[in-house]
Amino acid sequence: MRVLITGITGMVGSHLADYILGHHPGVEIHGLVRWRSPIDNIAHLTGRVTLHQGDLRDLTSLITVMKAARPDRVFHLAAQSYVVTSFTAPADTLHTNVIGTTNLMDAVRWADLDPRIHICSSSEVYGQVTADEVPIRETNPLRPASPYAVSKVGEDMMALQYFLSYGLKTLRTRMFTHTGPRRGDVFAESTFAKQIAEIEAGRRPNPVQVGNLDSVRTLADVRDAARAYWLLLEKGTPGEVYNIGGDRTLTVGEILEILKGFATCPIEHAVDPARLRPSDVTLQIPDTSRFREATGWCPEIPPEDTLRDLLAYQRNRISRS
Ligand SMILES: Nc1nc2c(ncn2[C@@H]2O[C@H](COP(=O)(O)OP(=O)(O)O[C@H]3O[C@H](CO)[C@@H](O)[C@H](O)[C@@H]3O)[C@@H](O)[C@H]2O)c(=O)[nH]1
């Protein structure tokens, strides 16, 4: 079997490649990379995966990659994934996420292939929910509260539309917060871990700068997420959409306190008003029963282990810089 992973240089894509190599060694892995993308996350995979240069914004490049890789399965994990950036660069976010996904699906059609295709939507599509609307089911209304969320609604709906109109075997996931080693520095728990590691190393003073600590998130480990995505294309139903998420619900402040508990020196924190958003999604708790029933998946790694590993990752990066 041949798989193509877009976003293979990112956190989730690189962990998915690790998972496939570790559990399904007969599978041939192809990855889509932009020429300017840093490849630190997949440096250890050199010689074990085949990389293809291309860009989601460039249909011609994607058709060429599809014809070369001829995947049986496509995991589409590349995206502009940071909510805050989407407020300053909404058109760029829409272009990468909506047009880019459309280009990818068109490339599959132009190459005359029939793979199962994972389209990575997001919990953000549900927007702000009220207390009586959790846990969030796939049938909850979509109320996107950021340009990023709008882009994920667009991506999600285009994947449904290509299934309905052309029979493309798209399966959509709406993943709730997932993190771990290789997480981009900008996200809440990752910037906290990075700042703690810098304070420990004497590279910056206390306090850790934070935004809204009252938001509620259900945390999953990225390695559990990678396993979930593999199972999705093994056992899921084309045309369907699935919520995926962890078991443990925490406030962002509680996540910060867990990280502080691992620190080797006292850590203080202070709110930086620049880290507060024009609109924030403050409550995200998923109902993942549809996905669990379809695949048998359940999360295995507790948030404490995830956050310890994330802090270790940030310490390691800082010690090498
Ligand atoms: N980034 C950031 N967020 C902070 C901070 N302090 C508090 N927060 C709060 O922490 C929450 C989480 O923010 P992010 O970590 O940026 O993630 P997100 O907006 O929930 O989006 C992530 O999860 C989605 C669902 O899986 C993904 O779709 C998205 O790409 C991203 O990974 C938000 O309520 C945000 O206001 C901070 O210093 N930085």
The ligand as a Gaussian input file, in Angstrom:
#p B3LYP/6-31G(d) Opt

LIG

0 1
 N       -2.030000      30.458000      21.389000
 C       -2.227000      30.847000      22.653000
 N       -3.427000      30.590000      23.231000
 C       -3.600000      30.968000      24.530000
 C       -2.595000      31.580000      25.275000
 N       -3.071000      31.800000      26.536000
 C       -4.303000      31.333000      26.565000
 N       -4.665000      30.842000      25.342000
 C       -5.985000      30.277000      25.001000
 O       -5.834000      28.902000      24.814000
 C       -6.890000      28.417000      23.958000
 C       -6.287000      27.494000      22.918000
 O       -5.590000      28.269000      21.966000
 P       -4.559000      27.583000      20.934000
 O       -3.592000      26.752000      21.679000
 O       -4.013000      28.643000      20.047000
 O       -5.446000      26.536000      20.110000
 P       -6.939000      26.612000      19.508000
 O       -7.301000      28.006000      19.166000
 O       -7.837000      25.843000      20.423000
 O       -6.760000      25.811000      18.141000
 C       -6.041000      24.564000      18.120000
 O       -6.922000      23.475000      18.226000
 C       -7.827000      23.312000      17.129000
 C       -8.650000      22.053000      17.403000
 O       -7.852000      20.920000      17.376000
 C       -7.067000      23.201000      15.809000
 O       -7.986000      23.109000      14.737000
 C       -6.154000      24.417000      15.629000
 O       -5.401000      24.265000      14.440000
 C       -5.240000      24.525000      16.823000
 O       -4.367000      23.412000      16.873000
 C       -7.588000      29.662000      23.399000
 O       -8.802000      29.865000      24.118000
 C       -6.601000      30.780000      23.690000
 O       -7.247000      32.045000      23.885000
 C       -1.339000      31.868000      24.649000
 O       -0.415000      32.436000      25.231000
 N       -1.213000      31.465000      23.330000

